[in-house]
Amino acid sequence: MNAALLDADAEAMLAKPASHLHLPTARLPLELVLWHLIAEWDVEARTPHWQDLLRASLAGFEERRSSP
């Protein structure tokens, strides 16, 4: 599912549909994407200790990351 603008007239002023817009963000660790999929989308975790594993991996994210 893609996002849509609440005001259809506003979307008409765009060069392409809102669903095709790229909204850049800061770097996002893969661990947070996985956490979101498991916690919010009911993706089955491969281990019952997934939260501990992701927390441990996230702990060093700032040290491991390259430029923003």
N, CA and C atoms as a LAMMPS dump frame, in Angstrom:
ITEM: TIMESTEP
0
ITEM: NUMBER OF ATOMS
204
ITEM: BOX BOUNDS ff ff ff
-5.0000000000000000e+02 5.0000000000000000e+02
-5.0000000000000000e+02 5.0000000000000000e+02
-5.0000000000000000e+02 5.0000000000000000e+02
ITEM: ATOMS id mol type element x y z
1 1 1 N 0.848 -1.168 0
2 1 2 C 0 0 0
3 1 3 C 0.895 1.231 0
4 2 1 N 0.528 2.236 -0.757
5 2 2 C 1.267 3.481 -0.831
6 2 3 C 0.509 4.586 -0.123
7 3 1 N 1.224 5.641 0.166
8 3 2 C 0.602 6.805 0.783
9 3 3 C -0.18 7.591 -0.254
10 4 1 N -1.068 8.406 0.228
11 4 2 C -1.838 9.285 -0.651
12 4 3 C -2.055 10.601 0.083
13 5 1 N -2.238 11.669 -0.671
14 5 2 C -2.537 12.954 -0.067
15 5 3 C -4.028 13.035 0.232
16 6 1 N -4.372 13.692 1.322
17 6 2 C -5.781 13.844 1.671
18 6 3 C -6.501 14.786 0.705
19 7 1 N -5.773 15.73 0.162
20 7 2 C -6.344 16.712 -0.756
21 7 3 C -6.015 16.312 -2.188
22 8 1 N -6.993 15.826 -2.917
23 8 2 C -6.771 15.387 -4.301
24 8 3 C -6.296 16.532 -5.182
25 9 1 N -6.733 17.759 -4.899
26 9 2 C -6.29 18.915 -5.684
27 9 3 C -4.793 19.152 -5.495
28 10 1 N -4.287 18.904 -4.314
29 10 2 C -2.851 19.075 -4.061
30 10 3 C -2.057 18.068 -4.88
31 11 1 N -2.538 16.84 -4.96
32 11 2 C -1.828 15.828 -5.75
33 11 3 C -1.828 16.189 -7.232
34 12 1 N -2.848 16.832 -7.691
35 12 2 C -2.931 17.225 -9.101
36 12 3 C -1.833 18.219 -9.461
37 13 1 N -1.294 18.93 -8.472
38 13 2 C -0.235 19.912 -8.735
39 13 3 C 1.149 19.265 -8.779
40 14 1 N 1.262 17.997 -8.402
41 14 2 C 2.549 17.316 -8.417
42 14 3 C 2.897 16.841 -9.819
43 15 1 N 4.177 16.67 -10.081
44 15 2 C 4.622 16.196 -11.388
45 15 3 C 4.36 14.699 -11.565
46 16 1 N 4.167 13.995 -10.449
47 16 2 C 3.864 12.563 -10.494
48 16 3 C 2.989 12.215 -9.299
49 17 1 N 2.358 11.049 -9.305
50 17 2 C 1.478 10.681 -8.191
51 17 3 C 2.236 10.634 -6.865
52 18 1 N 1.566 10.982 -5.781
53 18 2 C 2.192 10.981 -4.465
54 18 3 C 2.776 9.615 -4.13
55 19 1 N 2.168 8.557 -4.629
56 19 2 C 2.662 7.205 -4.338
57 19 3 C 4.022 6.936 -4.964
58 20 1 N 4.449 7.802 -5.894
59 20 2 C 5.744 7.626 -6.545
60 20 3 C 6.814 8.601 -6.05
61 21 1 N 6.495 9.355 -5.015
62 21 2 C 7.46 10.304 -4.463
63 21 3 C 8.454 9.587 -3.564
64 22 1 N 9.679 10.035 -3.608
65 22 2 C 10.718 9.517 -2.714
66 22 3 C 10.903 10.526 -1.598
67 23 1 N 10.738 10.08 -0.362
68 23 2 C 10.92 10.958 0.783
69 23 3 C 12.17 10.509 1.533
70 24 1 N 13.291 11.169 1.289
71 24 2 C 14.537 10.749 1.922
72 24 3 C 14.504 10.972 3.429
73 25 1 N 15.148 10.109 4.135
74 25 2 C 15.267 10.22 5.586
75 25 3 C 16.733 10.022 5.947
76 26 1 N 17.025 10.197 7.199
77 26 2 C 18.368 9.877 7.688
78 26 3 C 18.557 8.363 7.59
79 27 1 N 19.796 7.924 7.733
80 27 2 C 20.043 6.477 7.692
81 27 3 C 19.236 5.793 8.775
82 28 1 N 18.703 4.669 8.411
83 28 2 C 17.879 3.895 9.317
84 28 3 C 18.501 2.517 9.452
85 29 1 N 18.795 2.1 10.677
86 29 2 C 19.412 0.779 10.825
87 29 3 C 18.447 -0.335 10.431
88 30 1 N 18.981 -1.347 9.791
89 30 2 C 18.18 -2.495 9.39
90 30 3 C 17.49 -3.126 10.596
91 31 1 N 18.141 -3.063 11.742
92 31 2 C 17.551 -3.627 12.96
93 31 3 C 16.195 -3.001 13.269
94 32 1 N 16.046 -1.696 13.031
95 32 2 C 14.756 -1.042 13.285
96 32 3 C 13.708 -1.457 12.264
97 33 1 N 14.131 -1.682 11.043
98 33 2 C 13.198 -2.174 10.028
99 33 3 C 12.706 -3.569 10.422
100 34 1 N 13.631 -4.425 10.833
101 34 2 C 13.249 -5.777 11.264
102 34 3 C 12.331 -5.723 12.478
103 35 1 N 12.674 -4.874 13.443
104 35 2 C 11.846 -4.73 14.648
105 35 3 C 10.428 -4.327 14.247
106 36 1 N 10.323 -3.359 13.361
107 36 2 C 9.009 -2.891 12.902
108 36 3 C 8.223 -4.017 12.23
109 37 1 N 8.876 -4.772 11.37
110 37 2 C 8.184 -5.865 10.678
111 37 3 C 7.667 -6.91 11.653
112 38 1 N 8.474 -7.238 12.652
113 38 2 C 8.07 -8.255 13.629
114 38 3 C 6.976 -7.716 14.545
115 39 1 N 7.187 -6.506 15.081
116 39 2 C 6.263 -5.948 16.071
117 39 3 C 4.951 -5.447 15.469
118 40 1 N 5.013 -4.876 14.27
119 40 2 C 3.823 -4.228 13.711
120 40 3 C 3.147 -4.996 12.582
121 41 1 N 3.878 -5.843 11.883
122 41 2 C 3.327 -6.541 10.723
123 41 3 C 3.204 -8.044 10.95
124 42 1 N 3.45 -8.481 12.183
125 42 2 C 3.308 -9.897 12.546
126 42 3 C 4.186 -10.829 11.718
127 43 1 N 5.346 -10.329 11.298
128 43 2 C 6.318 -11.203 10.652
129 43 3 C 6.882 -12.11 11.741
130 44 1 N 6.975 -13.395 11.449
131 44 2 C 7.429 -14.344 12.456
132 44 3 C 8.94 -14.233 12.662
133 45 1 N 9.329 -14.027 13.925
134 45 2 C 10.745 -13.958 14.273
135 45 3 C 11.34 -15.358 14.217
136 46 1 N 12.617 -15.434 13.902
137 46 2 C 13.276 -16.736 13.8
138 46 3 C 13.744 -17.248 15.151
139 47 1 N 13.696 -16.388 16.171
140 47 2 C 14.095 -16.786 17.521
141 47 3 C 13.216 -16.045 18.531
142 48 1 N 12.935 -16.652 19.67
143 48 2 C 12.144 -15.942 20.676
144 48 3 C 12.926 -14.797 21.329
145 49 1 N 14.228 -14.759 21.098
146 49 2 C 15.079 -13.729 21.702
147 49 3 C 15.407 -12.608 20.717
148 50 1 N 14.523 -12.38 19.751
149 50 2 C 14.803 -11.407 18.698
150 50 3 C 15.038 -10.006 19.232
151 51 1 N 14.289 -9.606 20.273
152 51 2 C 14.463 -8.256 20.81
153 51 3 C 15.863 -8.071 21.393
154 52 1 N 16.339 -9.058 22.131
155 52 2 C 17.687 -8.98 22.706
156 52 3 C 18.738 -8.907 21.611
157 53 1 N 18.573 -9.714 20.567
158 53 2 C 19.539 -9.712 19.469
159 53 3 C 19.564 -8.364 18.744
160 54 1 N 18.388 -7.833 18.473
161 54 2 C 18.337 -6.553 17.774
162 54 3 C 18.85 -5.417 18.653
163 55 1 N 18.538 -5.449 19.955
164 55 2 C 19.063 -4.427 20.869
165 55 3 C 20.585 -4.451 20.899
166 56 1 N 21.147 -5.645 20.972
167 56 2 C 22.611 -5.766 21.016
168 56 3 C 23.228 -5.233 19.732
169 57 1 N 22.606 -5.517 18.611
170 57 2 C 23.132 -5.042 17.341
171 57 3 C 22.977 -3.527 17.213
172 58 1 N 21.873 -2.988 17.691
173 58 2 C 21.642 -1.547 17.63
174 58 3 C 22.619 -0.769 18.511
175 59 1 N 23.093 -1.382 19.568
176 59 2 C 23.968 -0.691 20.515
177 59 3 C 25.187 -0.091 19.828
178 60 1 N 25.708 -0.744 18.81
179 60 2 C 26.888 -0.239 18.131
180 60 3 C 26.61 0.466 16.82
181 61 1 N 25.351 0.729 16.523
182 61 2 C 25.01 1.329 15.23
183 61 3 C 25.743 2.647 14.992
184 62 1 N 25.744 3.533 15.978
185 62 2 C 26.392 4.828 15.78
186 62 3 C 27.872 4.69 15.516
187 63 1 N 28.531 3.728 16.175
188 63 2 C 29.962 3.525 15.963
189 63 3 C 30.248 2.922 14.591
190 64 1 N 29.339 2.068 14.096
191 64 2 C 29.569 1.367 12.83
192 64 3 C 29.178 2.196 11.614
193 65 1 N 28.31 3.139 11.804
194 65 2 C 27.769 3.836 10.633
195 65 3 C 28.798 4.732 9.969
196 66 1 N 28.6 4.905 8.685
197 66 2 C 29.459 5.822 7.936
198 66 3 C 28.802 7.202 7.966
199 67 1 N 29.093 8.035 7.035
200 67 2 C 28.526 9.388 7.043
201 67 3 C 27.01 9.334 6.935
202 68 1 N 26.332 10.33 7.496
203 68 2 C 24.865 10.347 7.492
204 68 3 C 24.266 10.456 6.115
